[in-house]
Amino acid sequence: MSRADQIEARLRAAFTVHELSVRDDSESHRGHAGYQDGGESHFHVMLRSPDFAGQSRIARHRAVHQALGADLVAQIHALALDLDT
């Protein structure tokens, strides 16, 4: 299973998802720090979930990192998060 698939599966398991997209942006970072041949090092995640209601931006980011787990987060060089209700 690809990292993008793992990210999506773990987020769907942890949150009530109204909208979710996981984009591998690795190729646009070729030649930069953290780039890995084959990609799967830089991701952009857009997640809309009512679970974020009343949470600060920091709390939302922490919730996503917790849902992904330390094992998966450690394999990702960059993770851009667009989180809202």
Secondary structure, DSSP 8 states (H G I E B T S, - for coil): --HHHHHHHHHHHHS--SEEEEEE-GGGGTTSTT--TTS-SEEEEEEE-GGGTT--HHHHHHHHHHHH-HHHHTT-SEEEEEEE-
